[in-house]
Amino acid sequence: QVQLVESGGGLVQPGGSLRLSCAASGSIFSINMYGWYRQAPGKEGELVASITSAHSTHYADSGKGRFTISRDNAKNTVYLQMNSLKPEDTAVYYCNDKGYNAPHGYDAWGRGIQVTVPS
């Protein structure tokens, strides 16, 4: 079992920055992928960024060039640095961890954290 706890959210003015953190604990697989998802009311969820065990990254077009995902395996923590924030970035952000070690696997989620960028 894996538990994820997000932190670092809040309210920031347009153009500002936030860094989200997600601390993982429990039976974390060595082969895994962390992801940050977001969902705003009335909108579909979006995978904002992901990072593999080998630090290969993926970004959605919405955050490309503004967001950076990173991980610190020693701390079992994944981060999302968000710069040049826009009102459309307002959403609940969820941390996700997918483990792939055969024959086992898991799909763990944090409870989410609010990010608000007023217009």
VOVEX-374416 format. One record per residue (C-alpha): residue number from 1; x, y, z. Coordinates in Angstrom, 2 decimals. Example, Ala and Ser with C-alpha at 12.3 -4.5 7.8 and 13.67 -1.06 7.14 Angstrom:
<1 <12.30 -4.50 7.80>>
<2 <13.67 -1.06 7.14>>
END
This chain:
<1 <0.00 0.00 0.00>>
<2 <1.11 3.52 -0.84>>
<3 <-0.06 6.77 0.69>>
<4 <0.36 10.18 -0.95>>
<5 <0.04 13.56 0.73>>
<6 <0.10 16.80 -1.26>>
<7 <1.20 20.17 0.09>>
<8 <2.17 23.61 -1.14>>
<9 <-1.07 24.78 -2.70>>
<10 <-2.79 28.07 -2.14>>
<11 <-3.74 31.34 -3.78>>
<12 <-1.29 33.20 -5.99>>
<13 <-1.68 36.19 -8.30>>
<14 <-1.34 35.80 -12.06>>
<15 <2.29 35.56 -13.03>>
<16 <3.29 34.16 -9.67>>
<17 <4.72 30.78 -8.74>>
<18 <3.93 27.83 -6.52>>
<19 <5.67 24.56 -5.83>>
<20 <3.53 21.55 -5.03>>
<21 <5.00 18.64 -3.11>>
<22 <3.76 15.08 -2.78>>
<23 <5.23 12.83 -0.13>>
<24 <4.88 9.10 -0.69>>
<25 <5.05 6.43 1.97>>
<26 <4.45 2.70 2.20>>
<27 <5.38 -0.07 -0.22>>
<28 <6.65 2.09 -3.07>>
<29 <7.73 0.11 -6.14>>
<30 <11.17 0.73 -7.62>>
<31 <9.60 0.93 -11.08>>
<32 <6.94 3.59 -10.89>>
<33 <5.61 6.76 -12.42>>
<34 <4.51 9.86 -10.56>>
<35 <1.97 12.15 -12.11>>
<36 <0.22 15.41 -11.33>>
<37 <-3.39 15.66 -12.44>>
<38 <-5.72 18.59 -12.12>>
<39 <-9.44 19.07 -12.34>>
<40 <-11.54 22.21 -12.25>>
<41 <-15.31 22.22 -11.73>>
<42 <-17.12 21.40 -14.95>>
<43 <-13.94 20.37 -16.74>>
<44 <-12.34 17.03 -17.48>>
<45 <-9.34 15.94 -15.52>>
<46 <-5.97 16.60 -17.11>>
<47 <-2.60 14.96 -16.69>>
<48 <-0.39 17.99 -16.17>>
<49 <2.96 16.24 -15.90>>
<50 <4.51 12.86 -15.18>>
<51 <7.93 11.50 -14.35>>
<52 <9.27 7.96 -14.43>>
<53 <11.75 6.18 -12.18>>
<54 <14.42 7.09 -14.74>>
<55 <13.40 10.77 -14.57>>
<56 <11.84 10.81 -18.02>>
<57 <9.21 13.55 -18.07>>
<58 <6.03 14.41 -19.93>>
<59 <4.11 17.69 -19.94>>
<60 <0.72 18.68 -21.16>>
<61 <0.71 21.54 -23.63>>
<62 <-1.12 23.68 -21.10>>
<63 <1.86 23.78 -18.76>>
<64 <4.74 23.19 -21.12>>
<65 <7.45 25.78 -20.62>>
<66 <5.93 26.95 -17.33>>
<67 <5.77 23.79 -15.21>>
<68 <8.56 21.48 -14.13>>
<69 <8.11 18.08 -12.51>>
<70 <10.91 16.52 -10.50>>
<71 <11.42 13.78 -7.95>>
<72 <13.71 13.10 -5.03>>
<73 <13.86 9.36 -4.50>>
<74 <15.79 9.71 -1.25>>
<75 <12.83 11.64 0.16>>
<76 <10.15 9.69 -1.75>>
<77 <8.79 13.02 -2.90>>
<78 <7.65 14.41 -6.23>>
<79 <7.37 18.12 -6.96>>
<80 <5.57 20.33 -9.42>>
<81 <7.10 23.77 -9.87>>
<82 <4.56 26.10 -11.44>>
<83 <5.69 29.45 -12.82>>
<84 <3.88 32.20 -14.69>>
<85 <0.57 31.03 -13.30>>
<86 <-2.65 31.92 -15.08>>
<87 <-6.29 31.94 -13.95>>
<88 <-6.90 28.86 -16.09>>
<89 <-4.48 26.97 -13.85>>
<90 <-7.03 27.15 -11.04>>
<91 <-7.93 23.59 -10.10>>
<92 <-7.56 20.85 -7.56>>
<93 <-4.23 19.15 -8.15>>
<94 <-3.86 15.44 -7.44>>
<95 <-0.69 13.45 -6.99>>
<96 <-0.65 9.96 -8.51>>
<97 <1.75 7.05 -8.22>>
<98 <1.57 4.00 -10.48>>
<99 <3.74 1.00 -9.60>>
<100 <4.61 -1.53 -12.29>>
<101 <6.75 -4.24 -10.68>>
<102 <5.39 -7.55 -11.99>>
<103 <3.42 -9.50 -10.92>>
<104 <2.19 -6.73 -8.65>>
<105 <1.04 -3.22 -9.31>>
<106 <-0.82 -0.34 -7.75>>
<107 <-2.45 2.97 -8.53>>
<108 <-2.37 5.36 -5.60>>
<109 <-3.86 8.84 -5.33>>
<110 <-3.56 11.75 -2.97>>
<111 <-6.60 13.61 -1.74>>
<112 <-5.84 16.69 -3.81>>
<113 <-4.82 20.26 -3.07>>
<114 <-6.36 23.53 -4.23>>
<115 <-4.50 25.99 -6.43>>
<116 <-6.27 29.28 -7.10>>
<117 <-5.13 32.00 -9.50>>
<118 <-7.66 34.84 -9.56>>
<119 <-8.39 36.80 -12.69>>
END
